[in-house]
């Protein structure tokens, strides 16, 4: 029998993904506890079993409740971090200050790299919690579709094989299929870097470059993601899986992709401020372009697509000029 037995779970963060996971896991757990910093979310979930800010049409099961008190999470056998990447460290430090028991497993859902440190989310959790078992989950997992019980696949990665197996069992439901991996770095890098490429794909759509151009862009993005990811510690085959090509496809083409929508707005002539404001939610690719661009430069990896998105977001280059620069680069063999 596994050392990990999950009868309940705490979800730190009451955004879209946290809400969809709460609905999903409520079918397998006795109780699911949201830990939120938003009073309106807590009140709405507890009184009406709906999140008033995210996925507002989704009815949550009665065994889902919410709290503002991080101390309540300490009694749960699993803690899931479903906050934006910029909030992972602060939320982890809140729990650490409460003396989180070292045997409670932690699962990260966030997809990004921390600005300044270049750390992946599991590395931040390991820094704050040296002893706790840690896993990550990634893949083509739009919250909107999970919440609607549409078919979804994901990959759960951990250096602890028993934890990976236990999380796979937890996330195995009729319309949700989970796979396991021990390549934590590769799974996290794929999930983070695809956000930048989704912005690029959205811009290509906004510029009306055509399906041929977008398909070529996404294909070259996969090659670039793999080149960078392997240099940063991932395994090549991971980027051909759910957290690599799978997440890349869905986030570059789906109407649910926040990053694609930001890119689409930029491609049609809006400023970055206008694009982000019209979204009304966090698009991880915008801040992560900074951290991923930094990581690529420090690693000495050639990343023309990431560089192009960086130039548009942070150097004032227009989307049309940046896309043209990609096409005007020197010819080269495909597999280099």
PyMOL commands that set and color helices and strands:
alter all, ss='L'
color gray80, all
select helices_A, chain A and resi 16-25+39-48+70-75+85-97+121-128+143-147+161-170+184-206+211-231+236-240+242-253+258-267+272-279+284-299+304-314+319-327
alter helices_A, ss='H'
color red, helices_A
select strands_A, chain A and resi 8-12+31-35+64-67+78-81+105-108+134-138+152-158+176-181
alter strands_A, ss='S'
color yellow, strands_A
deselect
rebuild
show_as cartoon
